[in-house]
């Protein structure tokens, strides 16, 4: 039998630390064979204790390589020219990238085969293997950086007297079964929220701009403090009675911010945006609705969570009450105010616009939403659910005032998009299909 090194064959005269590198490289690639007891030039040197060498390699692979690669290794003792050679057959692993535990999940610990040599993998190659193994869900992927801390998360859990140790981190998905960190909730989060305040209704003049980084919890608290600072309190008087009203309902701001954090697409590195104008505040998150879900579905409370593990953490911490309720809570927060929030979605973005209740002309802002706007989407959902509806149903479902709901129904009838059924107190309405 003639031995020669190749892309799939590696020769070693004896057991050295280099063997770990070769096993990792073959497991990360298309597999290969390692022959121990053979010199680089193919000369068979033999081994005095072939069984001991096989056991030594097996222990090395089990203790020094992560994830567990042992199930992809097969050992055989060959008798060549009266000398013993250990052949280690290494198959491609299913949990790539494999790496030397002491080096970590970075180029100096991850190796691939390049020609006849095993070399450090590039960051790009490591990311590709992680994506191929873990899928497209960013929160499920193993983090490329493993020197992570979770101080903000620890503080958040401690405030609620909820344990936050290694077992809880594994249960919540912050670590994998073999103790590797995922991309979830570390203080070293690479994503940020950018916020800006403009003096008017356009982006002409900046008054202030910020960028919030760190743990998502740190970003959440800092971003809310920022928008709360710009949520001014205005007072009016009705006779002797003083009436205080803030620019924005606090519940709406809270839900819009949580939606921005929990439901964004973290596979994109771009920042989410909070833009404060004189008459509104906009929350723009990266990633549209999950494929297959329409805005109408979302307004009905149907939720397919893009970041299920992240949502579960926020649910555990009672930051969100239930999946799919955020948008409806925003609408409810504006009920009876004479103004309505607006929701817009594209393939790659989702925007929540909250009107300023104290802006000039805010009371006149209760205009009928155009076709395709969140109001009409929600109305169509109501019609599908009930078949027919009353003006009061519209008022309740969309959070409109009595006059605003009446104007909406009247407009739909005038445009031929709805018909009236019955009269008086028993009057109901039905949407016209296809209009």
C-alpha beads as a LAMMPS data file, in Angstrom:
LAMMPS data file: protein, C-alpha beads

435 atoms
434 bonds

1 atom types
1 bond types

-500.0 500.0 xlo xhi
-500.0 500.0 ylo yhi
-500.0 500.0 zlo zhi

Masses

1 110.0

Atoms # bond

1 1 1 0.000 0.000 0.000
2 1 1 1.438 3.363 -1.063
3 1 1 0.720 6.457 1.066
4 1 1 0.650 9.994 -0.286
5 1 1 -0.792 13.169 1.199
6 1 1 -3.696 14.832 -0.646
7 1 1 -6.703 17.041 0.019
8 1 1 -8.348 14.080 1.745
9 1 1 -5.310 12.255 3.169
10 1 1 -2.996 13.372 5.987
11 1 1 0.060 11.417 7.210
12 1 1 1.517 11.587 10.723
13 1 1 4.514 9.720 12.089
14 1 1 3.134 9.859 15.648
15 1 1 0.461 11.452 17.813
16 1 1 0.934 15.234 18.224
17 1 1 -1.333 18.209 18.990
18 1 1 -1.436 18.834 15.234
19 1 1 -3.797 15.889 14.896
20 1 1 -6.599 17.929 16.482
21 1 1 -6.239 20.486 13.698
22 1 1 -6.436 17.812 11.006
23 1 1 -9.555 16.210 12.486
24 1 1 -11.282 19.608 12.712
25 1 1 -10.375 20.470 9.115
26 1 1 -11.677 17.181 7.703
27 1 1 -14.884 17.338 9.781
28 1 1 -15.503 20.898 8.528
29 1 1 -14.934 19.832 4.933
30 1 1 -15.762 16.761 2.909
31 1 1 -14.110 14.332 5.293
32 1 1 -10.791 12.529 4.885
33 1 1 -8.384 9.958 6.281
34 1 1 -5.601 10.354 8.805
35 1 1 -2.862 7.715 8.899
36 1 1 -0.704 7.603 12.039
37 1 1 2.609 5.729 11.832
38 1 1 3.489 6.990 8.344
39 1 1 6.070 9.683 7.552
40 1 1 5.253 12.704 5.365
41 1 1 7.006 11.101 2.409
42 1 1 4.853 7.972 2.681
43 1 1 7.414 5.795 4.466
44 1 1 5.711 3.339 6.823
45 1 1 7.299 3.734 10.260
46 1 1 4.817 1.701 12.279
47 1 1 3.598 2.046 15.870
48 1 1 4.560 0.065 18.965
49 1 1 1.103 0.318 20.532
50 1 1 -1.546 0.856 17.869
51 1 1 -4.479 0.339 20.299
52 1 1 -3.020 2.892 22.698
53 1 1 -2.598 5.410 19.855
54 1 1 -6.222 4.930 18.745
55 1 1 -7.395 5.475 22.341
56 1 1 -5.201 8.574 22.659
57 1 1 -6.668 10.094 19.476
58 1 1 -10.198 9.217 20.602
59 1 1 -9.698 10.954 23.966
60 1 1 -8.128 13.959 22.237
61 1 1 -11.096 14.326 19.898
62 1 1 -13.612 13.960 22.736
63 1 1 -11.942 16.418 25.133
64 1 1 -10.398 19.042 22.842
65 1 1 -12.840 19.454 19.916
66 1 1 -16.257 21.104 20.012
67 1 1 -19.033 20.267 19.172
68 1 1 -18.762 16.527 19.814
69 1 1 -17.127 15.004 16.734
70 1 1 -16.511 11.473 18.029
71 1 1 -19.539 9.969 16.248
72 1 1 -17.945 10.902 12.911
73 1 1 -14.627 9.119 13.587
74 1 1 -13.835 5.480 12.761
75 1 1 -10.611 3.693 13.743
76 1 1 -8.835 0.795 12.069
77 1 1 -5.435 -0.819 12.662
78 1 1 -3.653 -1.750 9.431
79 1 1 -0.744 -4.169 9.075
80 1 1 1.588 -2.753 6.432
81 1 1 4.825 -4.544 5.718
82 1 1 4.690 -6.077 9.203
83 1 1 4.214 -2.678 10.829
84 1 1 1.071 -1.357 12.566
85 1 1 -0.605 1.812 11.247
86 1 1 -3.725 3.442 12.724
87 1 1 -6.186 4.726 10.120
88 1 1 -8.704 7.327 11.320
89 1 1 -11.619 7.820 8.933
90 1 1 -13.168 11.295 9.498
91 1 1 -16.580 12.026 7.998
92 1 1 -18.035 15.493 7.400
93 1 1 -19.784 16.537 10.623
94 1 1 -23.381 17.741 10.904
95 1 1 -22.703 20.522 13.456
96 1 1 -20.111 22.555 11.614
97 1 1 -18.029 24.526 12.276
98 1 1 -15.969 22.287 14.549
99 1 1 -13.215 23.985 16.480
100 1 1 -10.474 23.424 19.048
101 1 1 -12.111 24.166 22.384
102 1 1 -9.154 26.033 23.855
103 1 1 -9.072 28.415 20.863
104 1 1 -12.809 29.020 20.524
105 1 1 -15.117 29.664 17.585
106 1 1 -12.741 31.969 15.715
107 1 1 -10.168 31.539 12.918
108 1 1 -7.381 30.358 15.217
109 1 1 -9.635 27.543 16.436
110 1 1 -11.507 26.626 13.238
111 1 1 -9.625 24.862 10.452
112 1 1 -10.464 23.857 6.894
113 1 1 -8.637 21.896 4.246
114 1 1 -6.761 23.924 1.632
115 1 1 -4.810 21.760 -0.815
116 1 1 -2.650 19.366 1.195
117 1 1 -2.719 21.505 4.348
118 1 1 -5.141 22.358 7.157
119 1 1 -5.385 26.157 7.573
120 1 1 -7.413 28.594 9.722
121 1 1 -10.846 29.338 8.306
122 1 1 -11.798 32.897 7.405
123 1 1 -14.579 34.727 9.249
124 1 1 -16.667 34.442 6.087
125 1 1 -16.205 30.681 5.941
126 1 1 -17.117 30.353 9.615
127 1 1 -20.297 32.404 9.116
128 1 1 -21.236 30.279 6.102
129 1 1 -20.852 27.039 8.060
130 1 1 -22.858 28.449 10.982
131 1 1 -25.664 29.488 8.637
132 1 1 -25.659 26.120 6.850
133 1 1 -25.903 24.306 10.187
134 1 1 -28.083 26.580 12.298
135 1 1 -30.368 27.906 9.549
136 1 1 -31.347 31.486 8.761
137 1 1 -32.675 32.388 12.202
138 1 1 -30.144 34.817 13.658
139 1 1 -31.089 34.121 17.272
140 1 1 -30.476 30.379 16.792
141 1 1 -27.037 30.806 15.246
142 1 1 -23.899 30.330 17.307
143 1 1 -22.222 33.663 17.879
144 1 1 -18.962 34.269 16.060
145 1 1 -17.788 36.063 19.187
146 1 1 -17.722 33.914 22.316
147 1 1 -16.187 36.321 24.838
148 1 1 -19.584 37.630 25.875
149 1 1 -21.148 39.064 29.033
150 1 1 -24.791 39.296 30.098
151 1 1 -24.792 41.919 32.849
152 1 1 -27.847 43.815 31.546
153 1 1 -29.824 40.580 31.171
154 1 1 -28.756 39.483 34.660
155 1 1 -29.963 42.797 36.113
156 1 1 -33.292 42.542 34.271
157 1 1 -33.940 39.050 35.635
158 1 1 -32.751 39.967 39.131
159 1 1 -35.229 42.872 39.319
160 1 1 -38.012 40.329 38.928
161 1 1 -36.456 37.697 41.207
162 1 1 -36.123 35.262 38.307
163 1 1 -33.061 32.960 38.334
164 1 1 -30.548 33.572 35.557
165 1 1 -27.803 30.955 35.576
166 1 1 -26.264 28.477 33.107
167 1 1 -29.312 26.195 33.121
168 1 1 -31.728 29.084 32.528
169 1 1 -29.514 30.462 29.762
170 1 1 -29.599 27.092 28.021
171 1 1 -33.384 26.801 28.440
172 1 1 -33.931 30.296 27.048
173 1 1 -31.643 29.657 24.073
174 1 1 -28.752 31.937 25.062
175 1 1 -26.419 28.948 24.895
176 1 1 -26.448 25.736 22.885
177 1 1 -26.453 22.233 24.324
178 1 1 -22.633 22.253 24.340
179 1 1 -22.335 25.621 26.071
180 1 1 -21.687 27.814 23.010
181 1 1 -23.259 31.277 23.077
182 1 1 -25.886 32.169 20.490
183 1 1 -26.558 35.690 19.202
184 1 1 -29.168 36.408 21.855
185 1 1 -29.082 39.198 24.478
186 1 1 -25.376 39.686 25.199
187 1 1 -23.919 43.042 26.271
188 1 1 -21.855 42.908 23.063
189 1 1 -24.863 43.053 20.718
190 1 1 -23.739 44.386 17.323
191 1 1 -27.121 45.926 16.489
192 1 1 -28.174 49.431 17.492
193 1 1 -31.160 51.769 17.597
194 1 1 -30.700 55.251 16.133
195 1 1 -32.914 58.110 17.245
196 1 1 -33.304 61.644 15.936
197 1 1 -35.419 64.685 16.780
198 1 1 -36.423 67.137 14.043
199 1 1 -37.643 70.679 14.566
200 1 1 -40.550 70.470 12.110
201 1 1 -42.538 67.886 10.185
202 1 1 -39.691 67.068 7.791
203 1 1 -36.035 66.104 8.078
204 1 1 -34.694 69.577 7.475
205 1 1 -33.165 70.449 10.844
206 1 1 -31.860 68.113 13.519
207 1 1 -32.446 69.061 17.127
208 1 1 -30.872 65.961 18.594
209 1 1 -29.592 62.551 17.540
210 1 1 -28.501 59.504 19.489
211 1 1 -27.419 55.913 18.955
212 1 1 -28.174 53.268 21.559
213 1 1 -25.891 50.240 21.730
214 1 1 -25.141 47.298 24.020
215 1 1 -27.594 44.714 25.263
216 1 1 -31.112 44.919 23.864
217 1 1 -32.253 45.584 27.425
218 1 1 -29.886 48.538 27.706
219 1 1 -31.095 49.824 24.333
220 1 1 -34.713 49.397 25.410
221 1 1 -34.315 51.460 28.582
222 1 1 -32.162 54.151 26.944
223 1 1 -34.468 54.517 23.925
224 1 1 -37.585 54.757 26.093
225 1 1 -35.967 57.392 28.314
226 1 1 -35.093 59.354 25.166
227 1 1 -38.593 59.333 23.676
228 1 1 -40.178 59.894 27.085
229 1 1 -38.053 63.027 27.462
230 1 1 -39.627 64.324 24.248
231 1 1 -43.149 63.298 25.272
232 1 1 -44.195 66.681 26.592
233 1 1 -47.087 67.333 28.979
234 1 1 -49.577 70.000 27.924
235 1 1 -52.312 71.419 30.120
236 1 1 -55.663 72.953 29.206
237 1 1 -58.583 74.148 31.313
238 1 1 -62.276 73.341 31.073
239 1 1 -63.690 75.938 33.374
240 1 1 -61.872 75.470 36.634
241 1 1 -60.810 71.928 35.764
242 1 1 -57.257 71.406 34.588
243 1 1 -56.775 68.738 31.906
244 1 1 -53.290 67.319 31.351
245 1 1 -52.418 65.384 28.198
246 1 1 -49.036 64.167 26.990
247 1 1 -48.063 64.318 23.317
248 1 1 -48.258 60.549 22.979
249 1 1 -50.042 57.846 24.991
250 1 1 -47.339 56.149 27.050
251 1 1 -48.791 52.718 26.325
252 1 1 -48.492 53.353 22.574
253 1 1 -44.848 54.464 22.872
254 1 1 -44.040 51.411 24.959
255 1 1 -45.673 48.925 22.588
256 1 1 -44.145 50.560 19.502
257 1 1 -40.672 50.369 21.051
258 1 1 -41.103 46.737 22.107
259 1 1 -42.332 45.886 18.611
260 1 1 -39.216 47.573 17.206
261 1 1 -36.954 45.390 19.374
262 1 1 -38.714 42.040 19.467
263 1 1 -39.815 41.722 15.840
264 1 1 -36.962 43.235 13.805
265 1 1 -34.863 41.136 11.436
266 1 1 -31.508 40.755 13.173
267 1 1 -29.874 39.064 10.210
268 1 1 -29.428 42.591 8.796
269 1 1 -26.772 44.799 10.420
270 1 1 -28.637 48.052 9.688
271 1 1 -29.973 50.010 12.667
272 1 1 -33.609 50.471 13.595
273 1 1 -34.805 54.104 13.666
274 1 1 -36.883 56.290 15.957
275 1 1 -37.691 59.676 14.392
276 1 1 -39.421 62.381 16.451
277 1 1 -41.123 65.180 14.483
278 1 1 -43.285 68.088 15.608
279 1 1 -46.473 66.219 14.710
280 1 1 -45.533 62.548 15.044
281 1 1 -42.986 59.932 16.050
282 1 1 -41.995 57.103 13.717
283 1 1 -40.608 53.691 14.687
284 1 1 -38.961 51.985 11.692
285 1 1 -37.675 48.448 12.164
286 1 1 -35.645 46.344 9.748
287 1 1 -37.534 43.449 8.188
288 1 1 -41.148 43.523 7.072
289 1 1 -43.829 41.167 8.276
290 1 1 -42.972 37.479 8.368
291 1 1 -43.624 35.865 4.987
292 1 1 -47.247 34.793 4.644
293 1 1 -48.593 37.331 7.170
294 1 1 -50.438 40.439 5.977
295 1 1 -50.997 43.697 7.812
296 1 1 -54.635 42.728 8.137
297 1 1 -53.591 39.473 9.820
298 1 1 -51.339 41.354 12.218
299 1 1 -54.130 43.788 13.127
300 1 1 -56.313 40.800 14.003
301 1 1 -53.682 39.565 16.426
302 1 1 -52.319 36.770 14.256
303 1 1 -48.619 36.487 14.992
304 1 1 -45.864 34.365 13.490
305 1 1 -42.884 35.335 15.586
306 1 1 -39.633 35.946 13.726
307 1 1 -37.619 35.866 16.950
308 1 1 -39.455 33.289 19.047
309 1 1 -36.709 32.912 21.680
310 1 1 -36.345 36.667 22.110
311 1 1 -40.120 37.050 22.413
312 1 1 -40.175 34.272 25.006
313 1 1 -37.555 36.083 27.120
314 1 1 -39.545 39.321 26.988
315 1 1 -42.690 37.361 27.860
316 1 1 -40.952 35.739 30.843
317 1 1 -39.949 39.202 32.044
318 1 1 -43.555 40.433 31.589
319 1 1 -42.430 43.084 29.138
320 1 1 -44.962 41.734 26.669
321 1 1 -48.224 40.095 27.697
322 1 1 -48.887 37.831 24.741
323 1 1 -47.786 37.378 21.162
324 1 1 -49.647 39.389 18.557
325 1 1 -51.275 41.986 20.852
326 1 1 -48.871 44.913 20.411
327 1 1 -50.454 46.604 17.377
328 1 1 -53.957 46.366 18.777
329 1 1 -52.780 47.877 22.067
330 1 1 -51.333 50.816 20.148
331 1 1 -54.710 51.370 18.445
332 1 1 -56.501 51.039 21.788
333 1 1 -54.186 53.628 23.367
334 1 1 -55.501 56.199 20.885
335 1 1 -59.169 55.297 21.380
336 1 1 -61.295 58.377 21.913
337 1 1 -58.461 60.815 21.168
338 1 1 -59.618 61.767 17.680
339 1 1 -56.326 60.578 16.174
340 1 1 -55.106 57.256 14.829
341 1 1 -51.721 55.535 14.584
342 1 1 -50.590 54.350 11.165
343 1 1 -48.880 51.093 10.229
344 1 1 -46.904 50.586 7.025
345 1 1 -44.993 47.585 5.770
346 1 1 -42.663 46.761 2.884
347 1 1 -40.647 43.644 2.129
348 1 1 -37.775 44.872 4.285
349 1 1 -39.206 47.346 6.795
350 1 1 -42.091 47.964 9.157
351 1 1 -43.083 51.441 10.343
352 1 1 -45.351 52.522 13.183
353 1 1 -46.359 56.205 13.141
354 1 1 -47.855 57.729 16.283
355 1 1 -49.534 61.133 15.878
356 1 1 -48.798 63.897 18.379
357 1 1 -52.066 64.563 20.221
358 1 1 -51.010 68.093 21.091
359 1 1 -49.780 69.127 17.660
360 1 1 -51.654 71.981 15.952
361 1 1 -54.660 70.559 14.098
362 1 1 -54.432 67.230 15.886
363 1 1 -58.174 67.174 16.482
364 1 1 -58.762 67.514 12.773
365 1 1 -56.386 64.637 12.181
366 1 1 -59.096 62.092 12.672
367 1 1 -59.598 61.872 8.933
368 1 1 -60.692 58.715 7.179
369 1 1 -57.751 56.522 6.333
370 1 1 -57.239 55.859 2.636
371 1 1 -57.560 52.408 1.101
372 1 1 -54.714 50.209 2.202
373 1 1 -54.201 52.079 5.483
374 1 1 -54.311 50.206 8.788
375 1 1 -57.864 51.420 9.544
376 1 1 -59.319 49.873 6.415
377 1 1 -57.227 46.727 6.841
378 1 1 -58.608 46.347 10.354
379 1 1 -62.147 47.025 9.074
380 1 1 -61.824 44.278 6.465
381 1 1 -60.650 41.915 9.198
382 1 1 -63.745 42.849 11.215
383 1 1 -65.977 42.194 8.194
384 1 1 -64.401 38.790 7.560
385 1 1 -64.861 37.893 11.206
386 1 1 -68.484 39.046 11.596
387 1 1 -69.865 39.299 8.053
388 1 1 -71.774 42.489 8.862
389 1 1 -71.013 45.214 11.376
390 1 1 -72.482 48.281 13.037
391 1 1 -71.016 51.755 13.347
392 1 1 -70.405 50.984 17.013
393 1 1 -68.394 47.883 15.974
394 1 1 -66.197 50.144 13.837
395 1 1 -65.759 52.580 16.713
396 1 1 -64.704 49.811 19.074
397 1 1 -62.519 47.788 16.687
398 1 1 -60.595 50.769 15.299
399 1 1 -60.521 52.881 18.429
400 1 1 -62.254 55.797 16.681
401 1 1 -64.504 58.443 18.104
402 1 1 -68.242 58.265 17.364
403 1 1 -68.030 60.983 14.712
404 1 1 -64.889 59.546 13.097
405 1 1 -66.370 56.046 12.814
406 1 1 -69.520 57.556 11.294
407 1 1 -67.469 59.453 8.712
408 1 1 -65.549 56.320 7.800
409 1 1 -68.701 54.271 7.233
410 1 1 -70.324 57.103 5.257
411 1 1 -67.274 57.432 3.014
412 1 1 -67.205 53.694 2.298
413 1 1 -70.888 53.783 1.293
414 1 1 -70.415 56.837 -0.933
415 1 1 -67.515 55.141 -2.698
416 1 1 -69.550 51.977 -3.210
417 1 1 -67.221 49.916 -1.007
418 1 1 -69.909 49.152 1.587
419 1 1 -73.695 48.785 1.618
420 1 1 -76.244 49.551 4.337
421 1 1 -78.576 46.815 5.596
422 1 1 -81.707 47.709 7.581
423 1 1 -82.512 51.013 9.230
424 1 1 -82.585 52.786 12.565
425 1 1 -80.932 51.117 15.532
426 1 1 -80.818 47.797 13.670
427 1 1 -78.803 49.173 10.755
428 1 1 -75.743 47.150 9.817
429 1 1 -73.171 47.358 7.056
430 1 1 -71.421 44.951 4.725
431 1 1 -68.273 45.483 2.683
432 1 1 -68.543 44.976 -1.071
433 1 1 -66.155 42.281 -2.253
434 1 1 -63.450 43.383 -4.622
435 1 1 -63.780 47.093 -3.765

Bonds

1 1 1 2
2 1 2 3
3 1 3 4
4 1 4 5
5 1 5 6
6 1 6 7
7 1 7 8
8 1 8 9
9 1 9 10
10 1 10 11
11 1 11 12
12 1 12 13
13 1 13 14
14 1 14 15
15 1 15 16
16 1 16 17
17 1 17 18
18 1 18 19
19 1 19 20
20 1 20 21
21 1 21 22
22 1 22 23
23 1 23 24
24 1 24 25
25 1 25 26
26 1 26 27
27 1 27 28
28 1 28 29
29 1 29 30
30 1 30 31
31 1 31 32
32 1 32 33
33 1 33 34
34 1 34 35
35 1 35 36
36 1 36 37
37 1 37 38
38 1 38 39
39 1 39 40
40 1 40 41
41 1 41 42
42 1 42 43
43 1 43 44
44 1 44 45
45 1 45 46
46 1 46 47
47 1 47 48
48 1 48 49
49 1 49 50
50 1 50 51
51 1 51 52
52 1 52 53
53 1 53 54
54 1 54 55
55 1 55 56
56 1 56 57
57 1 57 58
58 1 58 59
59 1 59 60
60 1 60 61
61 1 61 62
62 1 62 63
63 1 63 64
64 1 64 65
65 1 65 66
66 1 66 67
67 1 67 68
68 1 68 69
69 1 69 70
70 1 70 71
71 1 71 72
72 1 72 73
73 1 73 74
74 1 74 75
75 1 75 76
76 1 76 77
77 1 77 78
78 1 78 79
79 1 79 80
80 1 80 81
81 1 81 82
82 1 82 83
83 1 83 84
84 1 84 85
85 1 85 86
86 1 86 87
87 1 87 88
88 1 88 89
89 1 89 90
90 1 90 91
91 1 91 92
92 1 92 93
93 1 93 94
94 1 94 95
95 1 95 96
96 1 96 97
97 1 97 98
98 1 98 99
99 1 99 100
100 1 100 101
101 1 101 102
102 1 102 103
103 1 103 104
104 1 104 105
105 1 105 106
106 1 106 107
107 1 107 108
108 1 108 109
109 1 109 110
110 1 110 111
111 1 111 112
112 1 112 113
113 1 113 114
114 1 114 115
115 1 115 116
116 1 116 117
117 1 117 118
118 1 118 119
119 1 119 120
120 1 120 121
121 1 121 122
122 1 122 123
123 1 123 124
124 1 124 125
125 1 125 126
126 1 126 127
127 1 127 128
128 1 128 129
129 1 129 130
130 1 130 131
131 1 131 132
132 1 132 133
133 1 133 134
134 1 134 135
135 1 135 136
136 1 136 137
137 1 137 138
138 1 138 139
139 1 139 140
140 1 140 141
141 1 141 142
142 1 142 143
143 1 143 144
144 1 144 145
145 1 145 146
146 1 146 147
147 1 147 148
148 1 148 149
149 1 149 150
150 1 150 151
151 1 151 152
152 1 152 153
153 1 153 154
154 1 154 155
155 1 155 156
156 1 156 157
157 1 157 158
158 1 158 159
159 1 159 160
160 1 160 161
161 1 161 162
162 1 162 163
163 1 163 164
164 1 164 165
165 1 165 166
166 1 166 167
167 1 167 168
168 1 168 169
169 1 169 170
170 1 170 171
171 1 171 172
172 1 172 173
173 1 173 174
174 1 174 175
175 1 175 176
176 1 176 177
177 1 177 178
178 1 178 179
179 1 179 180
180 1 180 181
181 1 181 182
182 1 182 183
183 1 183 184
184 1 184 185
185 1 185 186
186 1 186 187
187 1 187 188
188 1 188 189
189 1 189 190
190 1 190 191
191 1 191 192
192 1 192 193
193 1 193 194
194 1 194 195
195 1 195 196
196 1 196 197
197 1 197 198
198 1 198 199
199 1 199 200
200 1 200 201
201 1 201 202
202 1 202 203
203 1 203 204
204 1 204 205
205 1 205 206
206 1 206 207
207 1 207 208
208 1 208 209
209 1 209 210
210 1 210 211
211 1 211 212
212 1 212 213
213 1 213 214
214 1 214 215
215 1 215 216
216 1 216 217
217 1 217 218
218 1 218 219
219 1 219 220
220 1 220 221
221 1 221 222
222 1 222 223
223 1 223 224
224 1 224 225
225 1 225 226
226 1 226 227
227 1 227 228
228 1 228 229
229 1 229 230
230 1 230 231
231 1 231 232
232 1 232 233
233 1 233 234
234 1 234 235
235 1 235 236
236 1 236 237
237 1 237 238
238 1 238 239
239 1 239 240
240 1 240 241
241 1 241 242
242 1 242 243
243 1 243 244
244 1 244 245
245 1 245 246
246 1 246 247
247 1 247 248
248 1 248 249
249 1 249 250
250 1 250 251
251 1 251 252
252 1 252 253
253 1 253 254
254 1 254 255
255 1 255 256
256 1 256 257
257 1 257 258
258 1 258 259
259 1 259 260
260 1 260 261
261 1 261 262
262 1 262 263
263 1 263 264
264 1 264 265
265 1 265 266
266 1 266 267
267 1 267 268
268 1 268 269
269 1 269 270
270 1 270 271
271 1 271 272
272 1 272 273
273 1 273 274
274 1 274 275
275 1 275 276
276 1 276 277
277 1 277 278
278 1 278 279
279 1 279 280
280 1 280 281
281 1 281 282
282 1 282 283
283 1 283 284
284 1 284 285
285 1 285 286
286 1 286 287
287 1 287 288
288 1 288 289
289 1 289 290
290 1 290 291
291 1 291 292
292 1 292 293
293 1 293 294
294 1 294 295
295 1 295 296
296 1 296 297
297 1 297 298
298 1 298 299
299 1 299 300
300 1 300 301
301 1 301 302
302 1 302 303
303 1 303 304
304 1 304 305
305 1 305 306
306 1 306 307
307 1 307 308
308 1 308 309
309 1 309 310
310 1 310 311
311 1 311 312
312 1 312 313
313 1 313 314
314 1 314 315
315 1 315 316
316 1 316 317
317 1 317 318
318 1 318 319
319 1 319 320
320 1 320 321
321 1 321 322
322 1 322 323
323 1 323 324
324 1 324 325
325 1 325 326
326 1 326 327
327 1 327 328
328 1 328 329
329 1 329 330
330 1 330 331
331 1 331 332
332 1 332 333
333 1 333 334
334 1 334 335
335 1 335 336
336 1 336 337
337 1 337 338
338 1 338 339
339 1 339 340
340 1 340 341
341 1 341 342
342 1 342 343
343 1 343 344
344 1 344 345
345 1 345 346
346 1 346 347
347 1 347 348
348 1 348 349
349 1 349 350
350 1 350 351
351 1 351 352
352 1 352 353
353 1 353 354
354 1 354 355
355 1 355 356
356 1 356 357
357 1 357 358
358 1 358 359
359 1 359 360
360 1 360 361
361 1 361 362
362 1 362 363
363 1 363 364
364 1 364 365
365 1 365 366
366 1 366 367
367 1 367 368
368 1 368 369
369 1 369 370
370 1 370 371
371 1 371 372
372 1 372 373
373 1 373 374
374 1 374 375
375 1 375 376
376 1 376 377
377 1 377 378
378 1 378 379
379 1 379 380
380 1 380 381
381 1 381 382
382 1 382 383
383 1 383 384
384 1 384 385
385 1 385 386
386 1 386 387
387 1 387 388
388 1 388 389
389 1 389 390
390 1 390 391
391 1 391 392
392 1 392 393
393 1 393 394
394 1 394 395
395 1 395 396
396 1 396 397
397 1 397 398
398 1 398 399
399 1 399 400
400 1 400 401
401 1 401 402
402 1 402 403
403 1 403 404
404 1 404 405
405 1 405 406
406 1 406 407
407 1 407 408
408 1 408 409
409 1 409 410
410 1 410 411
411 1 411 412
412 1 412 413
413 1 413 414
414 1 414 415
415 1 415 416
416 1 416 417
417 1 417 418
418 1 418 419
419 1 419 420
420 1 420 421
421 1 421 422
422 1 422 423
423 1 423 424
424 1 424 425
425 1 425 426
426 1 426 427
427 1 427 428
428 1 428 429
429 1 429 430
430 1 430 431
431 1 431 432
432 1 432 433
433 1 433 434
434 1 434 435
